[in-house]
Amino acid sequence: MLGTLTTFVSKMVTTTIPVATVKNGESFIPEDETSFRKVFPKLRQDLVEVCENCGFIESTKWFGKVLDYNVPHGKVQRGLLVVNTFKALTNNPTSEQMNSARILGWCGELLQTSSLIADDMMDSSPLRRGRPSWFTVDGVGMNAINDAFYLESCAYHLLKKYFGETEFYTKFVDAFHDITLKTIIGQNLDVLACQEISEERCKMANFFKIAEYKTGYYTFVLPIRLGAILAGLQDGKLLNHLESVGLQLGEIFQAQDDFLDVYCTITQTGKSGTDIAEGKCTWLICKAMEIANPEQREILMATYGKKDEESVQVVRTIFDEINLPYHFRHYHEELMDKIGTQIAAISGDHVQLKAMLNTLVKKMEIAKFLILVHVYVCTEIRAVCQSDAGTIKSCGSSLLPNQIRRISAGPNFATK
């Protein structure tokens, strides 16, 4: 039963949900992921032809493998956001315009993939997207550094090929350079925070900065900015407002990722959770240091960032004692309400835009709900299995609604 529930919830959380949001008369049908993915093979051919035309047969094969292994296997959320932003800001876009938006979205995906390869090497992460990280693949190793550079260069190659003669080209390049620099700064903040574990390092203000620079800018701000540029948006005030919404979505996206790292499985996330052992400045440790008692804080500072399994389990136990899932739910709801208010404040002329953003919010709400159900259900099932393996058959499906109710139960549902 545990395996069935885990599989069901993990599929629901990690699958792109095609939602048409209807709210206060607003409606928006998001870009179909299949249509977006159909563009990649042509772009792949454009990129491998660079080496082919130079007669570099071995390099052609190598970089073809780099592209195939790394680029098309994610959820392509950032690329789809480029297309959806453009679509929401454009009245009845032509098929040619939509194709341009998809190409631009894949440029963003190439930049994203280059960052992930570097990030996995810096964190020594063995898994990415449910498969071995590229640098761990036989025969790759340190070559992955050059491959990350290659993928970033591919984004600029395609930008020039498809947009070099347009009025948008320099704006696209500026956007890529601006967000890349901010992301590099964010990555540095993330690394520095792990070098010395202290109460000062584990403050929520530090998490906010890391979330903004490491995640918010390239996950939400860049796709929104690219889509707006392609749509010819001239309203600077509106663009700033949209990017502000994007940064808040980035904050909650990072907090959700932090939560998944500790509480969810490799099957669900596609990567192994290492934040506790690495001493990452996550939402969880920052919140724990805010609400834990003095004794718990002292233990956290003595064990957080230690790589042995015993220390990791001590940290997890304290996280359970202070019921971080409950506090995460309330944080998520408060920030989502704030985001919803900001979306509602957008001019009534931009009905499609508001509906598109509400689609993002709805998907994140669904993901949060399913994650919390997964956490609570698995917690109780494991407890039952440990106490009496034979009783699991008699528990049946009553566990699921029971745990759904307990999501709202607050601190009384702490594992003590």
N, C-alpha and C positions, 0 to 999 in steps of 0.2 A: 504493500500500500504506500509506504514511504517513497519507494522508487517511482510509482505511478504519479503521485502528487508532485514530486520534484520535477519529473519530466514535463508534466502538464504546465506547471507554473513557469518553468524555465522557458518553455516554448512561447508562452504568452508574453513574457516580459521581453524576450530578445527578438521577437518577430515585429517587423514594421507593421503597424496597424493602420490600414487605409480608412481614415475617418473623414467623413464630410460633416463638418461642424455646422450646426444650425443654432444660432443664439440671437435673440432679439431681431429676427429677420435677416441675420447675416448667414451666408452659406459659402462654403469653399470646398471644392473637390481637389485634393492634393495630387501632385504628379504621381503617375503610376510608376512604381519602381522598375517594372519590366521594361517600360519605354526608356527609362534612364539608363539601364544596364545595356540595352541594345547598342548604345553609342560607343561603348568602350572598345570593342574589337577593332573598329576603324581607327581609333586614336592609338591603340597599341601598335597597329601596322604603321601609322605615321612615325611613331617613335623608333621602332626597330629598323625602319628604312634609313635612319640617319647613319647607323653603323653599316648597313648593307651597302649603301651608296659609296662608302669609303672602302669597301672590300674587306671589312673586319668581320670575318665569318664567326670566329670564336666569341667576339664581343657581342655580335648579334644574338647568338644563342644564349649567352650568359644574361644579357639584359632582358631578353624575352622571358627567361625564367624569373628574374627579379620582378618583372611586371606581373606575370601570371600568378606567382605565389603570394604576392603582398597586396596588390591593389584591389582586385574585385571581390574580396571575400568579407568585407565589413558590411555594416548595415547601411552604408552610404547616406547617413543622416545629413551630413554637412552638404554633400552634393545636391541632395534633394531640397534642402533649404534654399540653396541658390535658385533653383528652378521655381520653387513655390513662391519665393519673394518676388521674383520677376513676374510670374504669372499673376500674382495678387495685385501688382502695380500696373499691369498692362491690360488694356481692354481688347479682348479677342485677339491674342497673339497668333501670328501665322505659324505654320509648321516649321518654316525656316527660322523664325525667331526662337521657337521652342528648342530647336536643335542647337542653336547658338547657346542658349541657356544651359542645356545639358552638357555641352562641351566645357563651358565655364565651370559647371559643377564638378566635372571630372578633374579640372585643373586644381580645384580645392581639395579633392580626394587625394591627388598625387602629393600635394604639400602635407596633408594629414598623414599619409603613409610614411613619408620620409621622416617625419617627427616621431612616429611610433617605433620605427626601426632604431633610431637613436635612443629613444626613451627605454626600450627594452634592454639595450646594451648597458646603459647607465645604471639601470636597476637590476641587471642580471636576471631578468624575467624569463623563465623557461617557456612560457606559453603566451600566445597571442591569438585571439579569435579561435580558441579551441585546438590550435595546432602549435607545433614547436615554433618558437620565435625564430625569425629568419637567421640571426647570427648563430643559432645553435644547429642549424641544418648542416649536414655533412658536406664539407668542402667550402663552406661560406666563411665562418669565423670573422676575423677582422675585416674581410672584404666587405662586410655589411656597412662599414663606415662610408666607403666609396659609393655603395649602392644607395645609401640615404641621400648623398649628394646628387647622385644621378636622378633620383625620383624628383627631387626639388627642381633640378634643371629642366626636367621634362615638362613641368608645369609652365615654365617660362617659354619653352620651345613652342608649346601648343598655343599659348597666349599670342605669341608673335605670328604664328602660322594662320590662326583663325581671326585674330582681332587687330593685327598689326596695322592695317590700313583704315581702321575705324577711329572715330573720335574718342572712343572709350579706352583705347589701349594704354595710354600713360596713366590713366586713373586706376586701371586694373593692376598695373605693375606697382604703382605707389601703394595700393591697398595690400598687395602681397608682401611687399617689403616692410610696411608698417606693422602688420600683424605678425610676421615672422620674427621681427625684433622683439616685440612684446612677449611672444611665446617663449623665446630664448631666455628672456629675463625671468619669466615665470618658472621655467625649468630650473634656472639657477637658484631662485628662491626656494624651490622644492628641495633641491639637493642640499643647500646650506642648512636648511631646517633640520636635516637628519644628522648633521655632523656632531651636534652637541645637544643632547636631550636636557631640557630644563623647563621650569614652569614658565619662564619668560618666552621660550620658543613655542610653547603649547597654549598660546592665547588665541582667541577667536579672531582677533584683528589680523593675525598672521595668516590664518586660514583664508580669510576673505581676500587678501592680496594674492595669495597663491592661486585661488580659484579664479580670480579676475584675469590674471596675466597668463597662467598656464592653460586655462580651459576656456574661460568666457570669450576671449577675443577671437580665437581661431575656430571655436566650435559654433558660435552664434553670430558674433559681430562681423567676421569676415564674410560668411555666406550672405548675411542680410545686406551688407554693404555692396557686395558684388552684384547681387540681384537688383538692388536699387540703382546702381550705376548703369547696368544694361537696360533697365527700364527707362532711363533718362530722368530719374527723379531729381528735381532742382530745389526742392524744399529742404534746406539744410536743417531747419528746426525739427522737421518730421524725422529726418534721418538720425539726428542726435537722439531723439526720443526712442526710435526703434533700437538703436544701439544700446541705450540704457536698459531697455527691456531685455536685450540679448545678454548683457552682462549679468543681470539678475537670474536669467535662465541658466547661464553658465555656472553661477554660484550653486544653484540647487542641483544642477547636473553633476557637479563635482562632489557635493555632499552625498548625493545618491550613489555615486561611484565608490566613495569611501565606505558607505554603508554596505554595499554589495561585496566589497573586498573582505570584510570581516564576517558577514553573516550569511553569505550565499556560496554556492558550490561552483567548482570549475565547470560543471556541465551548464550552469546557468550563465556564467560570465565569460567563459572561454579563456580564462586565465586564472592562475593560482593567486590566492590572497597572501600578500607579503607585507602589507602596510605596517602591521604591528612590529614584526621582526626588524623592518628597516627603520622604524622610528619616524614614520612620515607624519608631517603636520596635517592631520586630517580633522574633519568636522568632529569625529567621534572622540578623539583624545582631547581636543579643545573643549568640547562640551563636558566631557568627563571631569576635566580639571576644574570646571566651573561649579559643578554640582556635587562632586564627591566630598566626603568628609576628610579631615586632615590625615587620618590614618590611611585611607584609601589613596589619597594623593601621594603620600610618601611611598607607598608600595608601587604605584604607577611609575613614579620617577625612577625607582630602583629596577624595574623590570621592562618598561617600554623601550623598544629599540634593541632588546637582547634577542639573539637569533635562536636560542635553545627553545625547544617546544614547551618546556615547563614554564618559562617566563611568559611565553605567548599565552598559555592557558590561564595563568594568573591574571593577565590583563583582560582576557575574555570574561573571566569570572566576575571581575569588578564591573565591567561593562554591563553584564547581566544583572548584578546586584543593584545598580542605579537605574536599570531599565532604559537603556539608550534607545531602543526601538520606539518607546512611548514618546520620548522627547524629540526624536527625529520626526515622528508623525506631526507633532505640533509645530515644529520649526517649518516643515514642508508646507503645512496648511497656511501658516501665517505669511510666508513669503509668496505662495501662490495667490493668496488674496491680494497682496500688494501688486503683484504682476497683473492680475486681472483688472485692478483699478487703473493701472497705467495703460493697459490695452483699451479699456473703455473710454479713456480720455482722448484717444485718437479721433481726429475729425470724422464726422459722419459721412464725409465724401469717400472715405476709404473703407467701404464695407467689406470688400474682398480681403483687404489687408488685415483687418481686425479678425475676420473669421479664420484666416490662415494662422494667425498667432494663437487664437483660441484652440485651433487644432493641436498645436504644439503643447499647450497647457493640458489639454484633455489627455493626450498620450502620456504625458509625464505623470498625471494623476492616476491613470490606469496602471502604469508600471509600479508606482509607489504602493498602491493598494495590493497588487499581486505579490510584490516583494514582502510586504508585512504579513500577508496571509501565509506565505511560504515559511517565513521565519517562525511564526507562532505555531503553525501546524507541525512543522518538523520538530520543534522544541518539545511539544507534548507527546508526539508519537515516540520520539527517542526515550522520553522519560518512562512511558508505558513499557516499551520494549526492554528497558534496563531493569524495571521492577518485576515484571512478569511477562516473559516473551509470549506466553500462551494467551494472555488477555487481549492481544492486539486484534484477534479475530472478532471478539465480542464488542470492540469499540466501534467498528464500522465507520460509516460516513458521518456519524454525529460529531466527530472531532472538528470537521471543517466549519460548520456553522457556529460551533462553540468558540472556535478561535476567532472567527470573524467578529463575533460580539466582543471578544476580549481585546481586540485592537483598540476599542474605545474605552477600555476599563481603567486605563491609567496605571499609576505606580503599583497598585495592588497585584498586578500581574508581573512582578519581578521574580526572577529566578534567584531565590535566596537560600 
